Amino acid sequence: MERHHYILLGCLCLLAIASFALSLASGSIPVSLPTLMEQWWQADGGMERDIVVELRIPRTLAAFVTGALLALSGVVMQVLLRNPLADPYILGVSGGAAVGALGAILLGLGGAWVSNAAFLGAVSSIAIVFGLASLRGEWNPVRLLLTGVVVSAGWGALINLLLATTSGNTVQSMLFWLMGDLARSRVDAGHFAVLLAGLVILFLVARSLNALARGEQLAASLGVNTGRLKVLLYFTASVLTATAVTVAGSIGFVGLVIPHMLRLLGARDHRVLLPASALLGGSFLVVADGFARTIIAPQQLPVGVVTAIIGVPVFLFILHRSHRQTV
Amino acid sequence: MSGTGELLACRELAIAAGHRPLLRGLDLGIRAGDCLGILGCNGTGKTTLLHTLAGLHAPSAGHLSLQGRALAEWTGRALARQVGIVFQHHTDEMPATVMETVLLGRFPHSRAWQWENRHDREVAEQALQQMGLLNLAQRQVHSLSGGERQRLALAALLAQAPRVMLLDEPGNHLDIGFQLSSLSLLRDRTHTDGSALLFATHDINLAARYCERILLLKGDGNFLLGTAAEVLTEEHLHDAYGCRVRALPLPDDIAEPGTGYFYVPDRAAIGSGPTPPTGAFTGKA
């Protein structure tokens, strides 16, 4: 690992801490550190403490985990498909989850049911795409991509059908789910475990990812078992995405843009890119969610809107800057 | 090392592209210090044969062994320490620097979760130095010229340091100076460290210069295998390429190394005959 990699990872850790602090402090009701400290040890607490503990900490954790999952999944999808436009949703995981979630909302089922239905939808989509893409044995990126995109389109049609045949307030909550929303998101140890397991598994194959990113044939000639690696990557990325989608709906932009930002900042080696993506993806979504809660407070924006509003200019800036450097 | 001293051995090897047989019944032994040229016109299976020898393509029949052990029994990483290949086309879908690309050649030399150590870096730097790319180490690969990329691929092979080096069109994109310097470097290496070099090429003269033996593929399953002097005759080349090739004796001072002949298409090589001079270049000489 080179020095600029350590610096990058160090900065990202600081960024993560800063984003947490910012997120806990911001919202419709301002909370200051002294007030919080004062209330912390009181037996009956206080309003500020309750807001932080009951609302903001869980939501911030949910945002961080979701962002980290999506960014990791994005890195893997881009390498697996060798396509810079790939994002965690490209192979239809979010479509399947959305159909499940919207179905549950339509039936008037509540929070946990919606999450479970979303997860079920995601898992069935993962299985369908894997089954169809591997019908003829060998699966190459183009075949996998086409299968995923077509299955995605199928889910899209079902989503539209559900939206078109539903009326009133139900459509509103469906749309919020579709745009990605952290308002009711909660994460537990299971979600952290998925994130951690994903990170560890991917880190162990990080050097193979470096090789695969330069071409499948090249990776195979260097001794990478590309067949096995691709299946591992597909399922790991899919489970990461499914988990993220289950927590917060399909929040766009994080999984597509975070990996590219880091590559443009010099983190092309996956041993750096993977942890860096998790950190930056998490921090980014925490900050975006902070804005979503405060820009038009007490109204809240869907966080998916904010990720795009922040992400587009930042990404274009980095792209422009790095272009000037290399040319 | 096997008892017979063969690094790589093919017995009754057959390869096919889909259902089309390309090569049948090849018996070939490659020893330390060997250099074999693979010739044949387009689509005769040169690339497929190289991929087969690298373990990337399954032969349709026959036996293939590396150091006395069946190729299929080798694990990927161990195989990649023994056999390395430079592909004809270089893909780079994802961004990387020159140094990162060369360091990939060190991939088979440590476990997947290990970082490259000082030795790996030194080997990589030396490989870049040998291919004249050290000053470009931090450049993005996509900003390189075609020739620089080809040298980069050769440098990655040097860093990989396999016993058997397989090259697909090593002269691609390289100017004549780099063609000779890079192939001479690899050829010298076969003499000093007991590795072997196999390369597929369309350049008969390049093969004649460096290879003791030539495998001339016909593309229908048949082939010719022998010393360069035996295989590279006007008759065989005409037969293989469907075009008349003349072997002109070289002057003594440049006949070595090689067969001592320079191979050029005959005047009657092109079906319609030579195009009449247009006069465009005959103006003011």
Interface residues (C-beta under 8 A of the other chain):
Chain A: M1 Q78 V79 R82 N83 P84 F203 L204 V205 A206 R207 S208 N210 A211 A213 R214 G215 Q217 L218 A220 S221 L222 G223 V224 N225 R263 R268 D269 R271 T326 V327
Chain B: A54 L56 T75 G76 R77 A78 L79 A80 R81 G84 I85 F87 H90 T91 D92 E93 M94 P95 A96 T97 E100 T101 L104 G105 F107 P108 A112 W113 Q114 W115 Q140 S143 Q160
